[in-house]
């Protein structure tokens, strides 16, 4: 990479099949770019990809110019958007992990997001899963997220408010600092 690295976020969605990551990553490499960060998953019958790609201005421009061709080649919907490297919070945010498990019902994600949003706590990463409970087959829902809690927040009070909130919604939850 050159001294001035630029960044591009790529979002791609298409029918799940073997070889998508191989083909997409090859197209990125062929343009002289590098995948710096990624999230990939199968949702229903679709494969979803979020990539943070880095390169110099020219290589990212070539990659952007080839999006339409790449969409046809991979049979995917692709969106590319320039971005900047994320600025570090310089110790002002404490990374905490949140895990929630509950009987599946509408609104869990919204209510959790609202709880943290009202306290100006940013959700950094979130994964949710629906599954059938062992033995009973009851439909369950789990959430794992990373949040950035402001360093000046009173953690004991926040944890107490979060546990009361979760109890009121019948959610089994944990809020703990992330290590490492």
PyMOL CGO cylinders between C-alpha atoms (Angstrom):
from pymol import cmd
from pymol.cgo import CYLINDER

trace = [
    CYLINDER, 0.00, 0.00, 0.00, 1.16, 3.53, -0.70, 0.3, 1, 1, 1, 1, 1, 1,
    CYLINDER, 1.16, 3.53, -0.70, 1.78, 6.12, 1.98, 0.3, 1, 1, 1, 1, 1, 1,
    CYLINDER, 1.78, 6.12, 1.98, -1.74, 7.51, 1.41, 0.3, 1, 1, 1, 1, 1, 1,
    CYLINDER, -1.74, 7.51, 1.41, -4.16, 4.64, 1.86, 0.3, 1, 1, 1, 1, 1, 1,
    CYLINDER, -4.16, 4.64, 1.86, -7.79, 5.22, 0.93, 0.3, 1, 1, 1, 1, 1, 1,
    CYLINDER, -7.79, 5.22, 0.93, -10.77, 3.13, 1.98, 0.3, 1, 1, 1, 1, 1, 1,
    CYLINDER, -10.77, 3.13, 1.98, -13.85, 1.77, 0.28, 0.3, 1, 1, 1, 1, 1, 1,
    CYLINDER, -13.85, 1.77, 0.28, -16.76, -0.07, 1.89, 0.3, 1, 1, 1, 1, 1, 1,
    CYLINDER, -16.76, -0.07, 1.89, -18.26, -2.75, -0.32, 0.3, 1, 1, 1, 1, 1, 1,
    CYLINDER, -18.26, -2.75, -0.32, -21.61, -4.35, 0.41, 0.3, 1, 1, 1, 1, 1, 1,
    CYLINDER, -21.61, -4.35, 0.41, -22.53, -7.37, -1.71, 0.3, 1, 1, 1, 1, 1, 1,
    CYLINDER, -22.53, -7.37, -1.71, -25.57, -9.64, -1.67, 0.3, 1, 1, 1, 1, 1, 1,
    CYLINDER, -25.57, -9.64, -1.67, -26.32, -12.65, -3.83, 0.3, 1, 1, 1, 1, 1, 1,
    CYLINDER, -26.32, -12.65, -3.83, -27.61, -16.20, -3.94, 0.3, 1, 1, 1, 1, 1, 1,
    CYLINDER, -27.61, -16.20, -3.94, -25.46, -18.39, -1.69, 0.3, 1, 1, 1, 1, 1, 1,
    CYLINDER, -25.46, -18.39, -1.69, -23.13, -20.73, -3.54, 0.3, 1, 1, 1, 1, 1, 1,
    CYLINDER, -23.13, -20.73, -3.54, -19.54, -21.98, -3.26, 0.3, 1, 1, 1, 1, 1, 1,
    CYLINDER, -19.54, -21.98, -3.26, -16.86, -19.70, -4.72, 0.3, 1, 1, 1, 1, 1, 1,
    CYLINDER, -16.86, -19.70, -4.72, -18.34, -16.25, -4.03, 0.3, 1, 1, 1, 1, 1, 1,
    CYLINDER, -18.34, -16.25, -4.03, -15.61, -15.22, -1.57, 0.3, 1, 1, 1, 1, 1, 1,
    CYLINDER, -15.61, -15.22, -1.57, -12.93, -16.62, -3.90, 0.3, 1, 1, 1, 1, 1, 1,
    CYLINDER, -12.93, -16.62, -3.90, -14.22, -14.65, -6.90, 0.3, 1, 1, 1, 1, 1, 1,
    CYLINDER, -14.22, -14.65, -6.90, -14.88, -11.40, -5.00, 0.3, 1, 1, 1, 1, 1, 1,
    CYLINDER, -14.88, -11.40, -5.00, -11.55, -11.43, -3.17, 0.3, 1, 1, 1, 1, 1, 1,
    CYLINDER, -11.55, -11.43, -3.17, -9.71, -12.20, -6.44, 0.3, 1, 1, 1, 1, 1, 1,
    CYLINDER, -9.71, -12.20, -6.44, -11.36, -9.20, -8.16, 0.3, 1, 1, 1, 1, 1, 1,
    CYLINDER, -11.36, -9.20, -8.16, -10.24, -6.97, -5.28, 0.3, 1, 1, 1, 1, 1, 1,
    CYLINDER, -10.24, -6.97, -5.28, -6.69, -8.35, -5.33, 0.3, 1, 1, 1, 1, 1, 1,
    CYLINDER, -6.69, -8.35, -5.33, -6.50, -8.07, -9.15, 0.3, 1, 1, 1, 1, 1, 1,
    CYLINDER, -6.50, -8.07, -9.15, -7.10, -4.32, -8.85, 0.3, 1, 1, 1, 1, 1, 1,
    CYLINDER, -7.10, -4.32, -8.85, -4.23, -4.00, -6.35, 0.3, 1, 1, 1, 1, 1, 1,
    CYLINDER, -4.23, -4.00, -6.35, -6.47, -3.54, -3.32, 0.3, 1, 1, 1, 1, 1, 1,
    CYLINDER, -6.47, -3.54, -3.32, -6.52, -5.27, 0.06, 0.3, 1, 1, 1, 1, 1, 1,
    CYLINDER, -6.52, -5.27, 0.06, -9.38, -6.43, 2.29, 0.3, 1, 1, 1, 1, 1, 1,
    CYLINDER, -9.38, -6.43, 2.29, -8.70, -4.79, 5.66, 0.3, 1, 1, 1, 1, 1, 1,
    CYLINDER, -8.70, -4.79, 5.66, -11.86, -5.90, 7.48, 0.3, 1, 1, 1, 1, 1, 1,
    CYLINDER, -11.86, -5.90, 7.48, -14.87, -8.04, 6.62, 0.3, 1, 1, 1, 1, 1, 1,
    CYLINDER, -14.87, -8.04, 6.62, -18.14, -9.54, 7.76, 0.3, 1, 1, 1, 1, 1, 1,
    CYLINDER, -18.14, -9.54, 7.76, -19.67, -12.38, 5.76, 0.3, 1, 1, 1, 1, 1, 1,
    CYLINDER, -19.67, -12.38, 5.76, -22.70, -14.54, 6.47, 0.3, 1, 1, 1, 1, 1, 1,
    CYLINDER, -22.70, -14.54, 6.47, -25.50, -16.56, 4.94, 0.3, 1, 1, 1, 1, 1, 1,
    CYLINDER, -25.50, -16.56, 4.94, -28.96, -15.10, 5.62, 0.3, 1, 1, 1, 1, 1, 1,
    CYLINDER, -28.96, -15.10, 5.62, -31.73, -17.35, 4.35, 0.3, 1, 1, 1, 1, 1, 1,
    CYLINDER, -31.73, -17.35, 4.35, -30.60, -18.39, 0.88, 0.3, 1, 1, 1, 1, 1, 1,
    CYLINDER, -30.60, -18.39, 0.88, -28.52, -15.24, 0.36, 0.3, 1, 1, 1, 1, 1, 1,
    CYLINDER, -28.52, -15.24, 0.36, -24.84, -14.62, 1.01, 0.3, 1, 1, 1, 1, 1, 1,
    CYLINDER, -24.84, -14.62, 1.01, -24.13, -11.17, 2.47, 0.3, 1, 1, 1, 1, 1, 1,
    CYLINDER, -24.13, -11.17, 2.47, -20.69, -9.53, 2.50, 0.3, 1, 1, 1, 1, 1, 1,
    CYLINDER, -20.69, -9.53, 2.50, -19.43, -6.28, 4.03, 0.3, 1, 1, 1, 1, 1, 1,
    CYLINDER, -19.43, -6.28, 4.03, -15.83, -5.41, 3.23, 0.3, 1, 1, 1, 1, 1, 1,
    CYLINDER, -15.83, -5.41, 3.23, -13.51, -2.58, 4.13, 0.3, 1, 1, 1, 1, 1, 1,
    CYLINDER, -13.51, -2.58, 4.13, -11.10, -2.43, 1.22, 0.3, 1, 1, 1, 1, 1, 1,
    CYLINDER, -11.10, -2.43, 1.22, -7.92, -0.34, 1.24, 0.3, 1, 1, 1, 1, 1, 1,
    CYLINDER, -7.92, -0.34, 1.24, -5.71, 0.85, -1.56, 0.3, 1, 1, 1, 1, 1, 1,
    CYLINDER, -5.71, 0.85, -1.56, -4.39, 3.98, -3.17, 0.3, 1, 1, 1, 1, 1, 1,
    CYLINDER, -4.39, 3.98, -3.17, -6.77, 6.36, -4.91, 0.3, 1, 1, 1, 1, 1, 1,
    CYLINDER, -6.77, 6.36, -4.91, -6.19, 4.89, -8.39, 0.3, 1, 1, 1, 1, 1, 1,
    CYLINDER, -6.19, 4.89, -8.39, -6.69, 1.24, -7.42, 0.3, 1, 1, 1, 1, 1, 1,
    CYLINDER, -6.69, 1.24, -7.42, -9.90, 2.00, -5.55, 0.3, 1, 1, 1, 1, 1, 1,
    CYLINDER, -9.90, 2.00, -5.55, -11.19, 4.04, -8.49, 0.3, 1, 1, 1, 1, 1, 1,
    CYLINDER, -11.19, 4.04, -8.49, -10.56, 1.09, -10.83, 0.3, 1, 1, 1, 1, 1, 1,
    CYLINDER, -10.56, 1.09, -10.83, -12.40, -1.19, -8.41, 0.3, 1, 1, 1, 1, 1, 1,
    CYLINDER, -12.40, -1.19, -8.41, -15.32, 1.27, -8.20, 0.3, 1, 1, 1, 1, 1, 1,
    CYLINDER, -15.32, 1.27, -8.20, -15.44, 1.55, -12.00, 0.3, 1, 1, 1, 1, 1, 1,
    CYLINDER, -15.44, 1.55, -12.00, -15.65, -2.25, -12.27, 0.3, 1, 1, 1, 1, 1, 1,
    CYLINDER, -15.65, -2.25, -12.27, -18.57, -2.71, -9.86, 0.3, 1, 1, 1, 1, 1, 1,
    CYLINDER, -18.57, -2.71, -9.86, -21.20, -3.03, -12.61, 0.3, 1, 1, 1, 1, 1, 1,
    CYLINDER, -21.20, -3.03, -12.61, -19.13, -5.67, -14.44, 0.3, 1, 1, 1, 1, 1, 1,
    CYLINDER, -19.13, -5.67, -14.44, -18.48, -7.49, -11.16, 0.3, 1, 1, 1, 1, 1, 1,
    CYLINDER, -18.48, -7.49, -11.16, -22.21, -7.49, -10.33, 0.3, 1, 1, 1, 1, 1, 1,
    CYLINDER, -22.21, -7.49, -10.33, -22.95, -9.26, -13.61, 0.3, 1, 1, 1, 1, 1, 1,
    CYLINDER, -22.95, -9.26, -13.61, -20.00, -11.65, -13.30, 0.3, 1, 1, 1, 1, 1, 1,
    CYLINDER, -20.00, -11.65, -13.30, -20.90, -12.70, -9.74, 0.3, 1, 1, 1, 1, 1, 1,
    CYLINDER, -20.90, -12.70, -9.74, -24.71, -12.30, -10.06, 0.3, 1, 1, 1, 1, 1, 1,
    CYLINDER, -24.71, -12.30, -10.06, -24.71, -10.10, -6.96, 0.3, 1, 1, 1, 1, 1, 1,
    CYLINDER, -24.71, -10.10, -6.96, -25.98, -6.68, -5.96, 0.3, 1, 1, 1, 1, 1, 1,
    CYLINDER, -25.98, -6.68, -5.96, -22.92, -4.61, -5.03, 0.3, 1, 1, 1, 1, 1, 1,
    CYLINDER, -22.92, -4.61, -5.03, -22.69, -1.16, -3.46, 0.3, 1, 1, 1, 1, 1, 1,
    CYLINDER, -22.69, -1.16, -3.46, -19.36, 0.63, -3.02, 0.3, 1, 1, 1, 1, 1, 1,
    CYLINDER, -19.36, 0.63, -3.02, -18.85, 3.79, -0.95, 0.3, 1, 1, 1, 1, 1, 1,
    CYLINDER, -18.85, 3.79, -0.95, -15.67, 5.70, -0.08, 0.3, 1, 1, 1, 1, 1, 1,
    CYLINDER, -15.67, 5.70, -0.08, -14.97, 6.08, 3.60, 0.3, 1, 1, 1, 1, 1, 1,
    CYLINDER, -14.97, 6.08, 3.60, -12.18, 7.11, 5.95, 0.3, 1, 1, 1, 1, 1, 1,
    CYLINDER, -12.18, 7.11, 5.95, -10.19, 5.04, 8.41, 0.3, 1, 1, 1, 1, 1, 1,
    CYLINDER, -10.19, 5.04, 8.41, -12.09, 4.99, 11.68, 0.3, 1, 1, 1, 1, 1, 1,
    CYLINDER, -12.09, 4.99, 11.68, -10.56, 7.28, 14.26, 0.3, 1, 1, 1, 1, 1, 1,
    CYLINDER, -10.56, 7.28, 14.26, -9.58, 5.64, 17.52, 0.3, 1, 1, 1, 1, 1, 1,
    CYLINDER, -9.58, 5.64, 17.52, -11.54, 6.88, 20.50, 0.3, 1, 1, 1, 1, 1, 1,
    CYLINDER, -11.54, 6.88, 20.50, -8.29, 7.45, 22.45, 0.3, 1, 1, 1, 1, 1, 1,
    CYLINDER, -8.29, 7.45, 22.45, -9.51, 5.69, 25.56, 0.3, 1, 1, 1, 1, 1, 1,
    CYLINDER, -9.51, 5.69, 25.56, -12.80, 7.57, 25.73, 0.3, 1, 1, 1, 1, 1, 1,
    CYLINDER, -12.80, 7.57, 25.73, -14.87, 4.44, 25.02, 0.3, 1, 1, 1, 1, 1, 1,
    CYLINDER, -14.87, 4.44, 25.02, -14.71, 1.20, 26.96, 0.3, 1, 1, 1, 1, 1, 1,
    CYLINDER, -14.71, 1.20, 26.96, -15.49, -1.94, 24.94, 0.3, 1, 1, 1, 1, 1, 1,
    CYLINDER, -15.49, -1.94, 24.94, -18.17, -4.11, 26.56, 0.3, 1, 1, 1, 1, 1, 1,
    CYLINDER, -18.17, -4.11, 26.56, -19.73, -7.33, 25.38, 0.3, 1, 1, 1, 1, 1, 1,
    CYLINDER, -19.73, -7.33, 25.38, -23.47, -7.89, 25.62, 0.3, 1, 1, 1, 1, 1, 1,
    CYLINDER, -23.47, -7.89, 25.62, -25.08, -11.31, 25.35, 0.3, 1, 1, 1, 1, 1, 1,
    CYLINDER, -25.08, -11.31, 25.35, -28.84, -11.78, 25.38, 0.3, 1, 1, 1, 1, 1, 1,
    CYLINDER, -28.84, -11.78, 25.38, -30.94, -14.94, 25.07, 0.3, 1, 1, 1, 1, 1, 1,
    CYLINDER, -30.94, -14.94, 25.07, -34.74, -15.00, 25.12, 0.3, 1, 1, 1, 1, 1, 1,
    CYLINDER, -34.74, -15.00, 25.12, -37.84, -16.61, 23.75, 0.3, 1, 1, 1, 1, 1, 1,
    CYLINDER, -37.84, -16.61, 23.75, -38.09, -15.22, 20.23, 0.3, 1, 1, 1, 1, 1, 1,
    CYLINDER, -38.09, -15.22, 20.23, -40.53, -12.34, 19.88, 0.3, 1, 1, 1, 1, 1, 1,
    CYLINDER, -40.53, -12.34, 19.88, -40.68, -9.19, 17.74, 0.3, 1, 1, 1, 1, 1, 1,
    CYLINDER, -40.68, -9.19, 17.74, -38.83, -6.07, 18.88, 0.3, 1, 1, 1, 1, 1, 1,
    CYLINDER, -38.83, -6.07, 18.88, -35.88, -7.47, 20.83, 0.3, 1, 1, 1, 1, 1, 1,
    CYLINDER, -35.88, -7.47, 20.83, -33.24, -5.80, 18.63, 0.3, 1, 1, 1, 1, 1, 1,
    CYLINDER, -33.24, -5.80, 18.63, -35.15, -2.50, 18.57, 0.3, 1, 1, 1, 1, 1, 1,
    CYLINDER, -35.15, -2.50, 18.57, -35.58, -2.40, 22.35, 0.3, 1, 1, 1, 1, 1, 1,
    CYLINDER, -35.58, -2.40, 22.35, -31.91, -3.22, 22.95, 0.3, 1, 1, 1, 1, 1, 1,
    CYLINDER, -31.91, -3.22, 22.95, -30.80, -0.61, 20.41, 0.3, 1, 1, 1, 1, 1, 1,
    CYLINDER, -30.80, -0.61, 20.41, -33.11, 1.94, 22.02, 0.3, 1, 1, 1, 1, 1, 1,
    CYLINDER, -33.11, 1.94, 22.02, -31.74, 1.21, 25.51, 0.3, 1, 1, 1, 1, 1, 1,
    CYLINDER, -31.74, 1.21, 25.51, -28.17, 1.90, 24.40, 0.3, 1, 1, 1, 1, 1, 1,
    CYLINDER, -28.17, 1.90, 24.40, -29.05, 4.78, 22.07, 0.3, 1, 1, 1, 1, 1, 1,
    CYLINDER, -29.05, 4.78, 22.07, -30.84, 6.71, 24.84, 0.3, 1, 1, 1, 1, 1, 1,
    CYLINDER, -30.84, 6.71, 24.84, -27.60, 6.53, 26.83, 0.3, 1, 1, 1, 1, 1, 1,
    CYLINDER, -27.60, 6.53, 26.83, -25.45, 7.57, 23.84, 0.3, 1, 1, 1, 1, 1, 1,
    CYLINDER, -25.45, 7.57, 23.84, -23.75, 4.18, 23.80, 0.3, 1, 1, 1, 1, 1, 1,
    CYLINDER, -23.75, 4.18, 23.80, -22.69, 3.10, 20.33, 0.3, 1, 1, 1, 1, 1, 1,
    CYLINDER, -22.69, 3.10, 20.33, -23.33, -0.44, 19.10, 0.3, 1, 1, 1, 1, 1, 1,
    CYLINDER, -23.33, -0.44, 19.10, -20.06, -1.39, 17.41, 0.3, 1, 1, 1, 1, 1, 1,
    CYLINDER, -20.06, -1.39, 17.41, -20.95, -4.92, 16.28, 0.3, 1, 1, 1, 1, 1, 1,
    CYLINDER, -20.95, -4.92, 16.28, -24.01, -7.15, 16.53, 0.3, 1, 1, 1, 1, 1, 1,
    CYLINDER, -24.01, -7.15, 16.53, -24.91, -10.71, 15.58, 0.3, 1, 1, 1, 1, 1, 1,
    CYLINDER, -24.91, -10.71, 15.58, -28.38, -12.16, 16.11, 0.3, 1, 1, 1, 1, 1, 1,
    CYLINDER, -28.38, -12.16, 16.11, -29.58, -15.71, 15.65, 0.3, 1, 1, 1, 1, 1, 1,
    CYLINDER, -29.58, -15.71, 15.65, -32.90, -17.52, 15.87, 0.3, 1, 1, 1, 1, 1, 1,
    CYLINDER, -32.90, -17.52, 15.87, -32.81, -21.19, 16.76, 0.3, 1, 1, 1, 1, 1, 1,
    CYLINDER, -32.81, -21.19, 16.76, -34.90, -24.01, 18.20, 0.3, 1, 1, 1, 1, 1, 1,
    CYLINDER, -34.90, -24.01, 18.20, -34.12, -24.83, 21.84, 0.3, 1, 1, 1, 1, 1, 1,
    CYLINDER, -34.12, -24.83, 21.84, -32.74, -28.28, 22.53, 0.3, 1, 1, 1, 1, 1, 1,
    CYLINDER, -32.74, -28.28, 22.53, -35.30, -30.82, 23.75, 0.3, 1, 1, 1, 1, 1, 1,
    CYLINDER, -35.30, -30.82, 23.75, -38.35, -28.51, 23.59, 0.3, 1, 1, 1, 1, 1, 1,
    CYLINDER, -38.35, -28.51, 23.59, -37.97, -27.02, 20.11, 0.3, 1, 1, 1, 1, 1, 1,
    CYLINDER, -37.97, -27.02, 20.11, -39.09, -23.62, 21.46, 0.3, 1, 1, 1, 1, 1, 1,
    CYLINDER, -39.09, -23.62, 21.46, -38.06, -20.77, 19.15, 0.3, 1, 1, 1, 1, 1, 1,
    CYLINDER, -38.06, -20.77, 19.15, -35.22, -18.82, 20.82, 0.3, 1, 1, 1, 1, 1, 1,
    CYLINDER, -35.22, -18.82, 20.82, -33.35, -15.64, 19.91, 0.3, 1, 1, 1, 1, 1, 1,
    CYLINDER, -33.35, -15.64, 19.91, -29.80, -14.70, 20.83, 0.3, 1, 1, 1, 1, 1, 1,
    CYLINDER, -29.80, -14.70, 20.83, -27.90, -11.44, 20.48, 0.3, 1, 1, 1, 1, 1, 1,
    CYLINDER, -27.90, -11.44, 20.48, -24.18, -10.87, 20.84, 0.3, 1, 1, 1, 1, 1, 1,
    CYLINDER, -24.18, -10.87, 20.84, -22.96, -7.32, 20.55, 0.3, 1, 1, 1, 1, 1, 1,
    CYLINDER, -22.96, -7.32, 20.55, -20.03, -5.10, 21.32, 0.3, 1, 1, 1, 1, 1, 1,
    CYLINDER, -20.03, -5.10, 21.32, -20.82, -1.63, 22.61, 0.3, 1, 1, 1, 1, 1, 1,
    CYLINDER, -20.82, -1.63, 22.61, -18.59, 1.38, 23.26, 0.3, 1, 1, 1, 1, 1, 1,
    CYLINDER, -18.59, 1.38, 23.26, -19.41, 2.79, 26.70, 0.3, 1, 1, 1, 1, 1, 1,
    CYLINDER, -19.41, 2.79, 26.70, -18.16, 6.32, 27.43, 0.3, 1, 1, 1, 1, 1, 1,
    CYLINDER, -18.16, 6.32, 27.43, -15.33, 6.21, 30.00, 0.3, 1, 1, 1, 1, 1, 1,
    CYLINDER, -15.33, 6.21, 30.00, -17.17, 8.70, 32.20, 0.3, 1, 1, 1, 1, 1, 1,
    CYLINDER, -17.17, 8.70, 32.20, -20.25, 6.45, 32.52, 0.3, 1, 1, 1, 1, 1, 1,
    CYLINDER, -20.25, 6.45, 32.52, -20.94, 4.94, 35.93, 0.3, 1, 1, 1, 1, 1, 1,
    CYLINDER, -20.94, 4.94, 35.93, -20.69, 1.25, 34.98, 0.3, 1, 1, 1, 1, 1, 1,
    CYLINDER, -20.69, 1.25, 34.98, -22.41, -0.13, 38.10, 0.3, 1, 1, 1, 1, 1, 1,
    CYLINDER, -22.41, -0.13, 38.10, -25.43, 2.10, 37.49, 0.3, 1, 1, 1, 1, 1, 1,
    CYLINDER, -25.43, 2.10, 37.49, -25.51, 1.24, 33.80, 0.3, 1, 1, 1, 1, 1, 1,
    CYLINDER, -25.51, 1.24, 33.80, -25.28, -2.49, 34.54, 0.3, 1, 1, 1, 1, 1, 1,
    CYLINDER, -25.28, -2.49, 34.54, -28.13, -2.20, 37.09, 0.3, 1, 1, 1, 1, 1, 1,
    CYLINDER, -28.13, -2.20, 37.09, -30.33, -0.27, 34.62, 0.3, 1, 1, 1, 1, 1, 1,
    CYLINDER, -30.33, -0.27, 34.62, -29.53, -2.81, 31.89, 0.3, 1, 1, 1, 1, 1, 1,
    CYLINDER, -29.53, -2.81, 31.89, -30.40, -5.79, 34.11, 0.3, 1, 1, 1, 1, 1, 1,
    CYLINDER, -30.40, -5.79, 34.11, -33.67, -4.15, 35.18, 0.3, 1, 1, 1, 1, 1, 1,
    CYLINDER, -33.67, -4.15, 35.18, -34.48, -3.43, 31.53, 0.3, 1, 1, 1, 1, 1, 1,
    CYLINDER, -34.48, -3.43, 31.53, -33.74, -7.03, 30.56, 0.3, 1, 1, 1, 1, 1, 1,
    CYLINDER, -33.74, -7.03, 30.56, -35.82, -8.39, 33.46, 0.3, 1, 1, 1, 1, 1, 1,
    CYLINDER, -35.82, -8.39, 33.46, -38.75, -6.22, 32.36, 0.3, 1, 1, 1, 1, 1, 1,
    CYLINDER, -38.75, -6.22, 32.36, -38.49, -7.73, 28.85, 0.3, 1, 1, 1, 1, 1, 1,
    CYLINDER, -38.49, -7.73, 28.85, -37.85, -11.29, 30.08, 0.3, 1, 1, 1, 1, 1, 1,
    CYLINDER, -37.85, -11.29, 30.08, -34.37, -11.34, 28.52, 0.3, 1, 1, 1, 1, 1, 1,
    CYLINDER, -34.37, -11.34, 28.52, -31.50, -13.33, 30.02, 0.3, 1, 1, 1, 1, 1, 1,
    CYLINDER, -31.50, -13.33, 30.02, -28.49, -11.05, 29.62, 0.3, 1, 1, 1, 1, 1, 1,
    CYLINDER, -28.49, -11.05, 29.62, -24.86, -10.38, 30.47, 0.3, 1, 1, 1, 1, 1, 1,
    CYLINDER, -24.86, -10.38, 30.47, -22.94, -7.09, 30.20, 0.3, 1, 1, 1, 1, 1, 1,
    CYLINDER, -22.94, -7.09, 30.20, -19.19, -7.51, 30.71, 0.3, 1, 1, 1, 1, 1, 1,
    CYLINDER, -19.19, -7.51, 30.71, -15.97, -5.72, 29.76, 0.3, 1, 1, 1, 1, 1, 1,
    CYLINDER, -15.97, -5.72, 29.76, -14.17, -7.19, 26.77, 0.3, 1, 1, 1, 1, 1, 1,
    CYLINDER, -14.17, -7.19, 26.77, -10.69, -8.43, 27.49, 0.3, 1, 1, 1, 1, 1, 1,
    CYLINDER, -10.69, -8.43, 27.49, -7.88, -7.93, 25.00, 0.3, 1, 1, 1, 1, 1, 1,
]
cmd.load_cgo(trace, "trace")
